[in-house]
Each structure stands twice: as structure tokens, then as C-alpha cells.
Amino acid sequence: MQPTGGSEIIDGYRLRSHLMTGQTSQVFEVVELTSNRHFAMKMLLSEKARDEEHRRQLFHEAMVGKLLSHPNIIRIMKVSRSQTTPYFVMEFFPSGSLRTRLLQKETSFVHERLEGILKQTATGLAFMNASGWVHRDVKPDNILVNAAGDVKLIDFAIACRIPRGFAKWFHKKKSAGTRSYMSPEQIRGLPLDGRADIYSFGATCYELVTGRPPFRAQSARELLEKHIMEKPLSPVQFNSNVADDFGTLVLQMLAKKKEGRPKDFHEVLMALRSVRLFKNPPTPSEKK
């Protein structure tokens, strides 16, 4: 569905502007007619609307989002299981993702606000993990940052419950995630806890300060093997302004065995409070 001139109305919401289109869904800014408030609506593409797996992921994402009420997690308000136009409505947070800002070379913006961005992201993930969920897809694409540096986590389509008790010994999950950020245990389909998100957060930190993920490869298989087998270089090797202590923390979050990482995001937050990110404050000259 591609509305024209903002005239399309779905269940009392006027589609105002198109925000993005993904492989299976699209997002619009919408206006609720009864209140004139602005929201965002995520709906499946028309050709995916009846696909059971895509519907399951959309409704799963909405369900997880509705369960998690936190200032750094996007808020989900309403879900429609329509056979023709399945969607959910969430708060409208006018901003770009960290991925967008990296692509637009907004290095100065990201680095000047990086301490706050990382602390807010870690705070949101600490709440999510403490609520019993692993995000499983922490990456710059799924971290929204507005002009003031406020952060919202998005996209819970592949989030999973943290197995408890005996379940954790028998719990296997199909490997899912984004290859540049997946922990070794996630790649292997092993039981996950919050330390899998810490690994992905570490890979995200690495990219935000160096402009590249910790591993690159010629093929998907080689990339996954590097996550499992290869020790990453310190981010200081790619950006000499990265403080040594922060470089050490990033490498700790990228430990191959989860036992070598911080035990949870509260520990990550404590570490972030005690380290400098850069040797010298980022300057406007970093803009490209």
C-alpha cells in the first residue's frame, strides 16, 4: 500500500508520510483522527500480509514491545491482526537510527553524544534483560537517536525469552540475528542470556568509534567463523583517539565465551561511568 497525498485512512489513523520500507514491512507517520496526535504505524507489505511467518514476527515484535515499558524502549500502543493490513501503532519518535547517522557521515554528532547514547542504550537493554528478554538484534540500525541525543531501542521481531531452570539445559534456538553483531553462542543456536546482547552491544560500540564492525569477511560463513574463532583487534588500532580503557572494555564485551564478558548491563553501566571513551574530546573537524 502506498498512500497518496496523505489521504489514506486505516482504522482512524491518517497516513501522513512514509518513513521507511524494509524487506517485509513499511513504517508511516500517522495522525490519530480523534486526538490529532502523531504516531508511527508499522505494517506488513501487501504481498506479505497473509504470510504466516511474517505475521507471527510482526505480532511477536508488538507483543514484546507492549510488555516493555521504559523510557529508552519504543512504546507500542495498538495491534491489528487484520488479514489484509496487519499493523501495530507505536510512539512517533522523529529521529534517525545510528546506522543512518553513520551513513550520513555524522561522526561528530555521534561521538560528541556517544557517552549518553551508550549509557541510555545499556539502560534500556538492562531493563529488557531483567524483564526476561534477549533482544538478539542489537545494532546501529535498531538504536534511534534524536537531535537531543535521546535514545529509543526498536525492533523486537526476533527477541526471545531467557530460559530459566531446567529449560536452559534443553533450550535450543534457531540461529538468527545480523551476522556482523552475533555472539558465538547465538551463531551456534545455544541458550542465550543478556550476555549475548552485551556481545552485540560491544560490536556496536566498536563500529561507532571506528566506523567499521569488529570483523569483515568475503562470505557469510567466513564472517560467522571469525566471530567464533578470531580475536578482534583493539578499536584503538583503527582510531587512535579511542581511550585505552574503553578499548579494553569493548574487547571484554566481545569475549568469545560469555563468562568472559561483563555479567550484565548493570556491570557495563558501572564500567561506562568509570572510563573515558576518547583520549581527546571529539572536535567538529571529525565531520566528513
Sequence and secondary structure as in RCSB ss.txt:
>XXXX:A:sequence
MQPTGGSEIIDGYRLRSHLMTGQTSQVFEVVELTSNRHFAMKMLLSEKARDEEHRRQLFHEAMVGKLLSHPNIIR
IMKVSRSQTTPYFVMEFFPSGSLRTRLLQKETSFVHERLEGILKQTATGLAFMNASGWVHRDVKPDNILVNAAGD
VKLIDFAIACRIPRGFAKWFHKKKSAGTRSYMSPEQIRGLPLDGRADIYSFGATCYELVTGRPPFRAQSARELLE
KHIMEKPLSPVQFNSNVADDFGTLVLQMLAKKKEGRPKDFHEVLMALRSVRLFKNPPTPSEKK
>XXXX:A:secstr
   STT  EETTEEEEEEEEE SSEEEEEEEETTT  EEEEEEE GGGTT HHHHHHHHHHHHHHHH   TTB  
EEEEE  SSS EEEEE    EEHHHHHHTT HHHHHHTHHHHHHHHHHHHHHHHHTTEE S  SGGGEEE TT  
EEE   TT EE   TTHHHH      S GGG  HHHHTT    HHHHHHHHHHHHHHHHHSS S   SSHHHHHH
HHHH     GGGT TTB HHHHHHHHHHT SSGGGS SSHHHHHHHHHHS SBSS   GGG  
